Amino acid sequence: VDMSEEDKSYSYPTPFPVLCVVGAGNASHVFIPLFASQGYTVDVYAGYGDEAERLLKATETQPTGIHVCDRRNPGKKREFSGKPRMISKNPQDVIPKADAIIMALPSFAFRSVFEEIKPHLKPHTIIYGMPGQGGLDLVAREVFGKIIARGKLTVAGIIPMPLNCRILEFGKKVDFASLKDSYELAAIPSDQAAPAAKLLSRILRRNVQPLSHFAAIALHASNPNIHPARLYGLFSDHREGKVYKENPLFYETFDEKVQAERGLGWGKK
């Protein structure tokens, strides 16, 4: 792809850009059917191991695609399905078609994925990294520096992670517990934060606020605020040899003890 020519007049397709979801983890199992059911063309790049082959085989045996058990509203549970247009472990098959790339991956995977997709990016693609923490911007500058400097690529990080979900059957069924209500987004180049936030807001159907610098993402206190208190609430009474009856769920069994220890005035102290 030739990215040498400047084109500041480019505007992203309306109403439905082509989306590429990276990976086949828990979040991808929701994003694929969620976006497809909303009318987006969704491709999948799954370059890790045999994920692409497994996902392709599963969707071929289930014509409606991935089935979502949506319990975001406990009083009104619903189910829906959706499937991607294409699944590939080869970036050249899907990345050149993408207007936006959705990456919900652990931070250690950023560099390898960036290096794999770099030769195949089409001009003016937006890459959304989730989580936006973990050095996303630093790795993006190292891998994509010249492309970003020419105005041909935007890399955006968001906080918090959008989904609480869990795969029930790989490639076929996923439990969907929540989609967060609002997000904050930073981008490089920084002047592209607002348009990147506008597009993501349309895709997620949620409020996305642009930030002026990635430092605001790095210093965001959502996980540092919630996670230590949650783990303390679960394991503060641990003693050597104690065996737990079940593998505890992070959010579903969030109790008043944890809420009080967070110091936010929720629950009884």
LINTAPE-V622617 format. One record per residue. N is the residue number from 1. RES is the residue in three letters. PSI is psi in degrees with one decimal (* if undefined). OMEGA is omega in whole degrees, -180 to 180 (NA if undefined). NEAR is the number of other C-alpha atoms within 12 Angstrom. Layout:
N,RES,PSI,OMEGA,NEAR  N,RES,PSI,OMEGA,NEAR
//
This chain:
1,VAL,128.1,-180,19  2,ASP,114.9,180,16  3,MET,22.2,-174,23  4,SER,-24.5,-176,17  5,GLU,138.9,179,16  6,GLU,139.5,178,17  7,ASP,82.6,-177,14  8,LYS,-6.5,-178,14  9,SER,-1.3,-175,10  10,TYR,136.9,174,16  11,SER,145.2,-174,18  12,TYR,148.7,-174,24  13,PRO,144.3,174,17  14,THR,145.3,1,13  15,PRO,-14.5,-171,15  16,PHE,101.5,173,21  17,PRO,159.1,175,29  18,VAL,128.8,-178,35  19,LEU,141.2,172,43  20,CYS,119.3,177,43  21,VAL,129.8,-178,51  22,VAL,129.4,176,48  23,GLY,172.1,-177,41  24,ALA,36.6,179,43  25,GLY,-164.9,-177,34  26,ASN,-50.7,-177,34  27,ALA,-41.3,180,36  28,SER,-34.0,179,48  29,HIS,-23.1,174,45  30,VAL,-44.9,-176,47  31,PHE,-41.5,-177,44  32,ILE,-58.3,-180,51  33,PRO,-31.1,-180,39  34,LEU,-49.9,-179,36  35,PHE,-40.8,180,37  36,ALA,-39.9,-179,35  37,SER,-18.7,178,24  38,GLN,1.8,176,23  39,GLY,0.9,179,21  40,TYR,146.5,168,31  41,THR,122.8,-174,32  42,VAL,123.7,170,39  43,ASP,161.3,-178,43  44,VAL,127.6,170,46  45,TYR,112.5,180,46  46,ALA,87.9,-174,38  47,GLY,-7.3,-175,32  48,TYR,125.8,174,24  49,GLY,-132.2,-179,15  50,ASP,22.4,-177,18  51,GLU,-42.5,-178,26  52,ALA,-45.4,-179,30  53,GLU,-43.5,-180,25  54,ARG,-42.0,-179,25  55,LEU,-41.5,179,37  56,LEU,-44.1,180,30  57,LYS,-41.8,-179,20  58,ALA,-44.4,-178,26  59,THR,-26.9,177,30  60,GLU,-32.5,-180,20  61,THR,-5.7,179,15  62,GLN,90.5,-170,20  63,PRO,-28.8,-179,18  64,THR,-6.0,179,23  65,GLY,-156.2,-178,34  66,ILE,130.5,-178,42  67,HIS,127.4,-176,34  68,VAL,124.0,172,41  69,CYS,97.7,-171,30  70,ASP,107.6,179,28  71,ARG,32.9,177,22  72,ARG,-36.1,174,22  73,ASN,100.5,-175,14  74,PRO,-27.0,-180,13  75,GLY,-7.9,-178,8  76,LYS,67.5,179,10  77,LYS,146.9,178,16  78,ARG,169.0,179,17  79,GLU,144.6,175,22  80,PHE,166.9,-178,27  81,SER,161.9,175,32  82,GLY,152.6,-179,34  83,LYS,154.0,180,41  84,PRO,161.7,175,42  85,ARG,-41.0,-176,31  86,MET,144.0,174,34  87,ILE,130.0,-179,37  88,SER,149.8,171,32  89,LYS,-0.4,180,30  90,ASN,115.8,-175,28  91,PRO,-30.5,-178,34  92,GLN,-17.6,-180,25  93,ASP,-29.4,-171,23  94,VAL,-33.2,-174,34  95,ILE,-40.0,-178,41  96,PRO,-16.2,-178,27  97,LYS,-10.4,-169,30  98,ALA,130.1,170,39  99,ASP,-32.1,177,39  100,ALA,137.8,180,41  101,ILE,124.4,-177,49  102,ILE,113.7,-178,45  103,MET,102.5,173,42  104,ALA,88.2,-170,40  105,LEU,156.6,171,33  106,PRO,148.9,-172,24  107,SER,-27.9,-180,24  108,PHE,-15.0,-179,17  109,ALA,-8.3,-175,25  110,PHE,-52.0,-172,38  111,ARG,-46.8,-177,26  112,SER,-40.4,179,19  113,VAL,-43.6,179,37  114,PHE,-44.9,-179,36  115,GLU,-33.4,179,20  116,GLU,-38.9,-174,25  117,ILE,-17.5,-174,35  118,LYS,-46.9,-177,33  119,PRO,-10.2,-170,22  120,HIS,2.5,-178,24  121,LEU,137.4,173,34  122,LYS,155.2,-177,29  123,PRO,139.5,174,33  124,HIS,17.3,173,39  125,THR,146.9,170,40  126,ILE,127.2,174,42  127,ILE,123.2,177,50  128,TYR,115.8,179,47  129,GLY,131.0,-179,44  130,MET,110.8,10,39  131,PRO,158.3,177,37  132,GLY,-12.8,177,43  133,GLN,178.6,177,38  134,GLY,16.4,177,27  135,GLY,18.6,-180,27  136,LEU,-46.9,-177,41  137,ASP,-37.0,-179,40  138,LEU,-43.6,178,25  139,VAL,-40.7,180,26  140,ALA,-40.9,179,39  141,ARG,-37.5,-180,26  142,GLU,-40.8,-175,19  143,VAL,-41.3,-171,25  144,PHE,12.3,-170,33  145,GLY,-49.7,-176,22  146,LYS,-37.4,179,19  147,ILE,-42.7,178,31  148,ILE,-42.2,-179,33  149,ALA,-29.3,178,24  150,ARG,-0.5,178,21  151,GLY,22.8,-176,28  152,LYS,0.5,-178,33  153,LEU,140.9,171,42  154,THR,132.2,174,41  155,VAL,120.0,-176,47  156,ALA,139.9,175,51  157,GLY,141.3,-180,55  158,ILE,157.6,177,45  159,ILE,137.9,0,39  160,PRO,178.3,171,32  161,MET,136.0,-172,32  162,PRO,-36.5,-164,39  163,LEU,149.0,160,32  164,ASN,113.6,-174,27  165,CYS,166.8,-179,31  166,ARG,132.0,177,28  167,ILE,130.0,175,24  168,LEU,-39.0,176,19  169,GLU,119.7,-171,22  170,PHE,126.8,176,29  171,GLY,-2.3,-174,41  172,LYS,-37.0,-172,36  173,LYS,137.5,-178,34  174,VAL,143.0,175,36  175,ASP,125.8,-174,32  176,PHE,105.0,-174,36  177,ALA,-37.8,-179,28  178,SER,152.4,170,25  179,LEU,117.2,-174,26  180,LYS,154.7,-173,23  181,ASP,-30.7,-176,19  182,SER,157.8,-174,23  183,TYR,160.0,171,32  184,GLU,144.3,-172,40  185,LEU,135.4,171,48  186,ALA,154.4,-175,44  187,ALA,155.9,165,41  188,ILE,127.2,-3,42  189,PRO,152.5,-173,34  190,SER,-27.0,-179,28  191,ASP,-3.4,177,24  192,GLN,6.0,180,32  193,ALA,-43.1,-177,33  194,ALA,-50.3,178,25  195,PRO,-33.6,177,30  196,ALA,-40.1,178,40  197,ALA,-38.9,-180,38  198,LYS,-43.8,180,24  199,LEU,-43.9,-180,37  200,LEU,-35.7,176,39  201,SER,-38.8,178,26  202,ARG,-39.3,-178,22  203,ILE,-46.7,-177,35  204,LEU,-16.3,-175,26  205,ARG,42.6,-180,20  206,ARG,163.3,178,19  207,ASN,127.6,177,23  208,VAL,117.5,-177,31  209,GLN,126.7,177,29  210,PRO,144.3,176,32  211,LEU,159.5,-174,31  212,SER,-18.4,-175,22  213,HIS,149.7,179,26  214,PHE,-19.8,178,34  215,ALA,-31.7,179,24  216,ALA,-31.0,175,24  217,ILE,-45.9,-178,34  218,ALA,-33.9,-176,27  219,LEU,4.0,-178,18  220,HIS,137.4,-169,27  221,ALA,18.3,-176,16  222,SER,-60.2,-179,22  223,ASN,-43.9,178,20  224,PRO,-25.3,180,16  225,ASN,-41.8,-173,20  226,ILE,-46.9,-167,24  227,HIS,-46.8,-179,20  228,PRO,-41.4,180,20  229,ALA,-38.5,180,27  230,ARG,-45.5,-180,28  231,LEU,-37.3,176,27  232,TYR,-42.4,179,22  233,GLY,-33.8,-180,25  234,LEU,-40.8,-166,25  235,PHE,11.0,-179,19  236,SER,-23.4,180,16  237,ASP,15.0,-177,13  238,HIS,137.8,174,13  239,ARG,151.8,-180,9  240,GLU,130.3,179,9  241,GLY,-9.5,-180,7  242,LYS,132.5,178,11  243,VAL,128.9,-178,12  244,TYR,145.3,-176,13  245,LYS,-29.4,-178,6  246,GLU,163.0,174,9  247,ASN,111.7,-172,11  248,PRO,144.6,176,17  249,LEU,138.3,-171,16  250,PHE,-48.8,-174,22  251,TYR,-39.3,-171,21  252,GLU,-30.9,-180,16  253,THR,26.1,176,17  254,PHE,116.4,-171,24  255,ASP,179.0,-177,24  256,GLU,-28.9,178,20  257,LYS,-45.6,-180,24  258,VAL,-43.0,-180,30  259,GLN,-43.1,180,26  260,ALA,-39.9,-178,20  261,GLU,-20.0,175,26  262,ARG,-17.9,178,27  263,GLY,25.3,-179,16  264,LEU,8.1,176,16  265,GLY,12.0,179,13  266,TRP,136.0,177,15  267,GLY,-174.3,-178,15  268,LYS,138.1,178,14  269,LYS,*,NA,14
//
